[in-house]
Amino acid sequence: ATRRAFAMSSLASFSGLSGIAVDRDVRWRRGACVSSRTVSPRASSRAGTLRVTCEDLGKKREPSTKDGEYVRTGKNTAPWDRPKRIVLLRHAESEGNVDETMYMRKPDHRIELTEKGKAQARRAGEELKALMGPNETLYVYVSPYLRTMQTLYELGQAVGVDQVLGVREEPRIREQDFGNFQDATMRELKKERVGFGRFFYRFPNGESAADVYDRVTSFRETLRNDIHFGRFNCDDRGCRTDDCTVVIVTHGLTLRVFLMRWYKWTTDQFTSLRNPGNAELIVMERGDGGRYTLLNDTHSEAYLVKAGFTDAMIADQKWAKNAPVDGLNSEWPTSKGNLFFENFPRRLKDNRDSVKNADAFFERRRLEQERKHEERREEGEQMNW
């Protein structure tokens, strides 16, 4: 009987969202589309405490379309529930960027910025500040590596720390793991990666880009939930989600993997992209329909071409400038099943050519190792003589 009573009380608590008390947390109420003045008939209150049910949360809706046109529901509905932009930033120049042997002496997560890197981060802060309006705010996710946190610190000095709503240290956007201390074999391993395939090659005791993709996917869902539940609203300054810029301070490969996951790029499209420069802002601007596009006032089409974007990827960015959040790009390859079958023979040929190139690479490597082994044997014989 006791267990049955406990189970029923637990179920009641769950269905009522455990009686979440939002009280004075106006930021949460805005995010859930609930106010202290207008309460759903299904919400009960007592002594200044507001209780919200799952059905109340379900009333929150992103902008949608009707008959192909953008519409809003409700006379006083806020125009957006999404941040104005998402800015991705690779860390500024680090000790490891100028001296790769540093990775043999310091753990990767303790590599610091150079003085040049600190200046780069401050310039990035000035560029970011120029993008923002007078009442706009920042919310930051940062990799826990020292060089990314230093980048954020210097950036904040330029932007103004009072503009930053919050900073979350996020291990899932850390650098690709290359093992613990790197040694002299790392250069050979990176050559081996080219022959094997950049996306799937896993470093000994480390990660592949595919492994990074998995944890970035998890982070992306956290970001979407933070947007949905109004984390970027604030009460004391009257700021709103649609006036907020989300900044993600991370690493080169992780940044590209995030874009790959967000825009649903293929592994071939991923490998075509160049790595962004140190402290280079990659700006995803909110378009007219609520989607994010990399084709904006910061990035021209020529910039995207130089970055390695294919024609299809650029066309998708153009579409996103005006597309609604619930729209589907009918021209995107994954929206057309027949394109897979049309393109697969070419992809199969490209993969077989890559295998031939890899075979040639490994054969050259084998011959080089045999030559070095023979040289060491001859040196040993001379010493013995």
C-alpha positions as CSV (number, residue, x, y, z in Angstrom):
1,A,0.0,0.0,0.0
2,T,2.9,2.3,0.8
3,R,4.6,1.6,-2.5
4,R,1.3,2.2,-4.4
5,A,0.8,5.5,-2.6
6,F,4.4,6.5,-3.4
7,A,3.9,5.6,-7.1
8,M,0.7,7.6,-7.4
9,S,2.3,10.6,-5.8
10,S,5.3,10.3,-8.1
11,L,3.0,10.1,-11.1
12,A,1.1,13.2,-10.0
13,S,4.3,15.1,-9.5
14,F,5.5,14.2,-12.9
15,S,2.3,15.1,-14.7
16,G,2.3,18.4,-12.9
17,L,6.0,19.0,-13.8
18,S,6.8,18.4,-10.1
19,G,4.9,21.6,-9.3
20,I,7.7,23.7,-10.6
21,A,7.6,27.1,-8.8
22,V,8.7,29.9,-11.2
23,D,7.7,32.6,-8.7
24,R,9.9,35.6,-9.6
25,D,11.9,34.0,-12.3
26,V,10.5,36.1,-15.2
27,R,13.1,34.8,-17.6
28,W,11.7,31.2,-17.2
29,R,8.1,32.4,-17.5
30,R,8.8,34.2,-20.7
31,G,10.6,31.2,-22.1
32,A,7.6,29.0,-21.2
33,C,5.1,31.6,-22.5
34,V,3.7,32.0,-19.0
35,S,3.3,35.3,-17.1
36,S,2.4,36.1,-13.5
37,R,-0.7,38.0,-14.8
38,T,-2.0,35.6,-17.4
39,V,-2.2,32.0,-16.2
40,S,-3.5,29.1,-18.0
41,P,-6.8,27.6,-16.7
42,R,-4.9,24.4,-16.2
43,A,-2.3,26.1,-14.0
44,S,-3.0,26.5,-10.3
45,S,-1.5,29.0,-7.9
46,R,-1.1,29.4,-4.2
47,A,0.5,32.0,-2.1
48,G,2.4,33.7,-4.9
49,T,3.7,30.4,-6.4
50,L,2.8,29.5,-10.0
51,R,2.5,25.9,-11.0
52,V,2.9,25.0,-14.6
53,T,1.9,21.8,-16.3
54,C,3.4,20.1,-19.4
55,E,0.4,21.4,-21.4
56,D,1.4,24.9,-20.6
57,L,4.9,24.3,-22.0
58,G,3.4,22.7,-25.1
59,K,1.7,26.0,-26.0
60,K,5.1,27.5,-26.9
61,R,5.5,27.4,-30.7
62,E,8.3,28.5,-33.0
63,P,7.3,30.6,-36.0
64,S,5.7,28.5,-38.7
65,T,4.2,28.8,-42.2
66,K,0.8,28.7,-43.6
67,D,0.3,28.4,-47.4
68,G,4.0,29.0,-47.9
69,E,4.0,32.3,-46.0
70,Y,5.4,33.2,-42.6
71,V,2.7,33.8,-40.0
72,R,2.5,34.5,-36.3
73,T,0.0,33.2,-33.9
74,G,-1.5,35.6,-31.4
75,K,-1.8,39.3,-31.3
76,N,1.0,39.9,-28.8
77,T,3.2,36.9,-29.8
78,A,6.9,37.8,-29.8
79,P,8.3,37.9,-33.3
80,W,11.1,35.4,-32.6
81,D,12.0,32.7,-30.1
82,R,15.5,32.3,-31.5
83,P,18.7,34.2,-30.9
84,K,19.6,36.8,-33.5
85,R,22.8,35.0,-34.5
86,I,25.0,32.1,-33.5
87,V,28.7,33.0,-33.8
88,L,31.3,30.2,-33.9
89,L,34.9,31.1,-32.9
90,R,38.0,29.1,-33.1
91,H,40.5,29.9,-30.4
92,A,43.2,32.5,-31.1
93,E,46.8,31.5,-31.8
94,S,48.2,29.1,-29.2
95,E,51.6,27.9,-28.2
96,G,50.8,24.7,-30.1
97,N,50.1,26.5,-33.3
98,V,53.6,28.0,-33.4
99,D,55.5,25.1,-31.9
100,E,54.1,21.6,-32.3
101,T,56.6,20.1,-29.9
102,M,54.7,21.9,-27.1
103,Y,52.2,19.0,-27.2
104,M,55.0,16.7,-26.1
105,R,55.6,18.8,-23.0
106,K,52.1,20.1,-22.0
107,P,48.7,18.4,-21.9
108,D,46.6,19.6,-24.8
109,H,44.0,21.2,-22.5
110,R,46.7,23.3,-20.8
111,I,48.2,24.9,-24.0
112,E,47.9,28.7,-23.7
113,L,47.6,31.6,-26.1
114,T,50.6,33.5,-27.4
115,E,50.7,37.2,-27.0
116,K,49.8,37.4,-30.7
117,G,46.8,35.2,-29.9
118,K,45.6,37.5,-27.1
119,A,45.7,40.4,-29.5
120,Q,43.7,38.3,-32.1
121,A,41.1,37.5,-29.5
122,R,40.6,41.2,-28.6
123,R,40.3,42.1,-32.3
124,A,37.6,39.3,-32.6
125,G,35.8,41.0,-29.7
126,E,35.8,44.3,-31.5
127,E,34.4,42.6,-34.6
128,L,31.7,40.9,-32.6
129,K,30.9,44.2,-30.8
130,A,30.5,45.9,-34.2
131,L,27.9,43.2,-35.2
132,M,25.8,43.8,-32.1
133,G,23.1,46.5,-31.5
134,P,23.2,48.7,-28.4
135,N,20.7,46.5,-26.5
136,E,22.0,43.2,-27.6
137,T,23.5,40.6,-25.3
138,L,25.7,37.5,-25.5
139,Y,25.5,34.0,-24.1
140,V,28.6,31.9,-24.4
141,Y,29.4,28.2,-24.5
142,V,33.1,27.6,-24.2
143,S,35.4,24.6,-24.4
144,P,37.1,23.9,-21.1
145,Y,40.6,24.0,-22.7
146,L,42.8,26.8,-21.4
147,R,43.3,28.4,-24.9
148,T,39.6,28.7,-25.6
149,M,38.9,30.2,-22.1
150,Q,41.7,32.7,-22.6
151,T,40.2,33.6,-26.0
152,L,36.9,34.3,-24.3
153,Y,38.5,36.3,-21.6
154,E,40.3,38.6,-24.0
155,L,37.2,38.8,-26.2
156,G,35.1,39.8,-23.2
157,Q,37.4,42.7,-22.5
158,A,36.7,44.1,-25.9
159,V,33.0,43.4,-26.0
160,G,32.3,44.5,-22.4
161,V,31.6,41.9,-19.8
162,D,28.3,43.6,-18.8
163,Q,27.0,42.5,-22.2
164,V,27.5,38.8,-21.3
165,L,24.4,37.1,-19.9
166,G,26.1,33.9,-19.0
167,V,29.0,31.6,-19.7
168,R,28.8,27.8,-19.7
169,E,31.8,25.6,-19.8
170,E,31.0,22.8,-22.2
171,P,33.3,19.8,-22.5
172,R,31.4,18.4,-25.5
173,I,32.8,21.2,-27.7
174,R,36.4,20.5,-26.7
175,E,39.2,19.7,-29.2
176,Q,39.4,16.4,-30.9
177,D,41.3,14.0,-28.6
178,F,44.7,13.0,-30.1
179,G,45.7,10.8,-27.1
180,N,47.5,12.2,-24.1
181,F,50.9,13.6,-24.7
182,Q,51.7,13.7,-28.4
183,D,55.1,12.3,-29.5
184,A,57.2,12.4,-32.6
185,T,54.9,9.9,-34.4
186,M,52.1,12.4,-34.6
187,R,53.3,13.9,-37.8
188,E,53.3,10.4,-39.4
189,L,49.9,9.6,-38.0
190,K,48.5,12.8,-39.6
191,K,49.9,11.6,-42.9
192,E,48.3,8.3,-42.3
193,R,45.0,10.0,-41.7
194,V,45.0,11.4,-45.2
195,G,45.4,8.0,-46.7
196,F,42.8,6.4,-44.4
197,G,40.1,9.2,-44.6
198,R,40.0,12.3,-42.5
199,F,36.6,11.9,-41.1
200,F,36.9,8.3,-39.9
201,Y,40.5,8.0,-38.9
202,R,40.8,7.5,-35.1
203,F,44.1,8.5,-33.5
204,P,45.6,5.8,-31.1
205,N,44.0,6.5,-27.6
206,G,42.2,9.4,-29.2
207,E,39.2,10.2,-31.4
208,S,38.1,10.5,-35.0
209,A,36.1,13.3,-36.4
210,A,33.1,10.8,-36.4
211,D,33.5,10.6,-32.6
212,V,33.5,14.4,-32.3
213,Y,30.3,14.4,-34.4
214,D,28.5,12.2,-31.8
215,R,29.2,14.5,-28.9
216,V,28.5,17.6,-30.9
217,T,25.1,16.1,-31.8
218,S,24.4,15.9,-28.1
219,F,25.5,19.5,-27.5
220,R,23.3,20.7,-30.4
221,E,20.2,19.2,-28.7
222,T,21.2,21.0,-25.5
223,L,21.5,24.3,-27.4
224,R,18.1,23.7,-29.0
225,N,16.5,23.1,-25.6
226,D,18.1,26.2,-24.2
227,I,16.6,28.2,-27.0
228,H,13.2,26.6,-26.6
229,F,13.0,27.2,-22.8
230,G,14.1,30.8,-22.9
231,R,17.5,30.6,-21.3
232,F,18.6,33.7,-23.2
233,N,15.8,36.0,-21.9
234,C,16.6,38.1,-18.8
235,D,14.4,40.2,-16.5
236,D,16.6,42.9,-15.1
237,R,17.6,44.4,-18.4
238,G,14.4,43.6,-20.3
239,C,16.4,41.7,-23.0
240,R,14.9,39.0,-25.1
241,T,16.1,35.9,-26.9
242,D,15.7,37.6,-30.3
243,D,18.2,40.3,-29.2
244,C,20.8,37.7,-28.0
245,T,23.9,36.4,-29.8
246,V,25.0,32.9,-28.9
247,V,28.8,32.6,-29.0
248,I,30.5,29.1,-29.2
249,V,34.2,29.3,-28.5
250,T,35.7,26.1,-29.6
251,H,38.3,24.5,-31.9
252,G,38.8,24.2,-35.6
253,L,37.6,20.6,-36.3
254,T,34.9,20.8,-33.7
255,L,33.6,24.0,-35.3
256,R,33.4,22.4,-38.7
257,V,31.7,19.3,-37.3
258,F,29.1,21.6,-35.6
259,L,28.3,23.2,-38.9
260,M,28.2,19.8,-40.6
261,R,25.7,18.6,-38.0
262,W,23.6,21.8,-38.1
263,Y,23.3,21.9,-41.9
264,K,23.2,18.2,-42.4
265,W,26.3,18.0,-44.6
266,T,27.7,14.8,-45.9
267,T,31.2,13.5,-45.0
268,D,32.4,14.4,-48.4
269,Q,31.1,18.0,-48.0
270,F,32.8,18.1,-44.6
271,T,36.2,17.1,-45.9
272,S,36.0,19.8,-48.6
273,L,36.0,22.6,-46.0
274,R,39.1,24.5,-44.9
275,N,39.9,25.0,-41.3
276,P,38.9,28.5,-40.1
277,G,41.8,30.8,-39.0
278,N,42.6,31.5,-35.4
279,A,40.0,33.8,-33.8
280,E,38.0,33.9,-37.1
281,L,34.3,34.7,-36.5
282,I,31.9,32.3,-38.3
283,V,28.5,34.0,-38.2
284,M,25.2,32.2,-38.6
285,E,22.7,35.0,-39.0
286,R,19.0,34.5,-38.4
287,G,17.2,34.9,-41.7
288,D,13.8,36.5,-42.5
289,G,12.0,33.2,-41.8
290,G,13.9,32.3,-38.6
291,R,16.5,29.9,-40.1
292,Y,20.3,30.5,-39.8
293,T,22.4,31.3,-42.8
294,L,26.1,31.7,-43.3
295,L,25.4,33.9,-46.3
296,N,25.1,37.3,-44.7
297,D,26.6,40.7,-44.3
298,T,29.7,39.0,-42.7
299,H,30.2,36.2,-45.2
300,S,29.9,36.8,-49.0
301,E,29.4,34.0,-51.5
302,A,33.0,34.4,-52.5
303,Y,34.0,33.8,-48.9
304,L,32.0,30.5,-48.8
305,V,33.6,29.4,-52.1
306,K,37.1,30.0,-50.7
307,A,36.1,28.1,-47.5
308,G,35.3,25.0,-49.7
309,F,31.5,25.2,-50.0
310,T,30.1,23.3,-53.0
311,D,27.4,24.8,-55.3
312,A,24.7,22.8,-53.4
313,M,25.9,24.0,-50.0
314,I,25.9,27.6,-51.2
315,A,22.4,27.2,-52.7
316,D,21.2,25.9,-49.3
317,Q,22.6,28.9,-47.5
318,K,20.7,31.2,-50.0
319,W,17.5,29.2,-49.3
320,A,18.0,29.6,-45.5
321,K,18.0,33.4,-45.8
322,N,14.2,33.5,-46.3
323,A,13.1,30.0,-45.4
324,P,10.7,29.4,-42.5
325,V,11.9,27.3,-39.5
326,D,9.6,24.5,-40.5
327,G,10.4,24.6,-44.2
328,L,12.1,21.9,-46.2
329,N,14.6,22.7,-48.9
330,S,13.3,20.5,-51.7
331,E,16.5,21.1,-53.7
332,W,18.8,19.8,-51.0
333,P,20.3,16.4,-52.0
334,T,18.9,14.6,-48.9
335,S,15.4,15.8,-49.9
336,K,15.6,13.9,-53.2
337,G,15.9,10.2,-52.8
338,N,16.8,9.7,-56.5
339,L,19.9,11.9,-56.1
340,F,21.6,9.3,-53.9
341,F,21.2,6.7,-56.6
342,E,22.4,9.1,-59.3
343,N,25.4,10.2,-57.3
344,F,26.5,6.8,-55.8
345,P,28.4,5.5,-58.8
346,R,30.6,8.6,-58.8
347,R,31.1,8.4,-55.0
348,L,32.0,4.7,-55.3
349,K,34.6,5.6,-58.0
350,D,36.0,8.4,-55.8
351,N,36.3,6.0,-52.9
352,R,38.1,3.4,-55.0
353,D,40.5,6.1,-56.3
354,S,41.2,7.1,-52.7
355,V,42.0,3.5,-51.8
356,K,44.5,3.4,-54.7
357,N,46.1,6.6,-53.5
358,A,46.2,5.2,-50.0
359,D,47.8,2.0,-51.3
360,A,50.5,4.1,-53.0
361,F,51.0,6.1,-49.8
362,F,51.5,3.1,-47.6
363,E,53.8,1.4,-50.2
364,R,56.0,4.5,-50.1
365,R,55.9,4.5,-46.4
366,R,56.9,0.8,-46.3
367,L,59.8,1.4,-48.6
368,E,60.9,4.4,-46.5
369,Q,60.8,2.3,-43.3
370,E,62.8,-0.5,-44.9
371,R,65.4,2.0,-46.0
372,K,65.8,3.4,-42.5
373,H,66.0,0.0,-41.1
374,E,68.8,-0.9,-43.5
375,E,70.6,2.3,-42.6
376,R,70.4,1.5,-38.9
377,R,71.7,-2.1,-39.6
378,E,74.7,-0.8,-41.5
379,E,75.5,1.7,-38.8
380,G,75.4,-1.1,-36.2
381,E,77.7,-3.2,-38.3
382,Q,80.2,-0.3,-38.7
383,M,80.2,0.3,-34.9
384,N,80.8,-3.4,-34.2
385,W,83.7,-3.5,-36.7
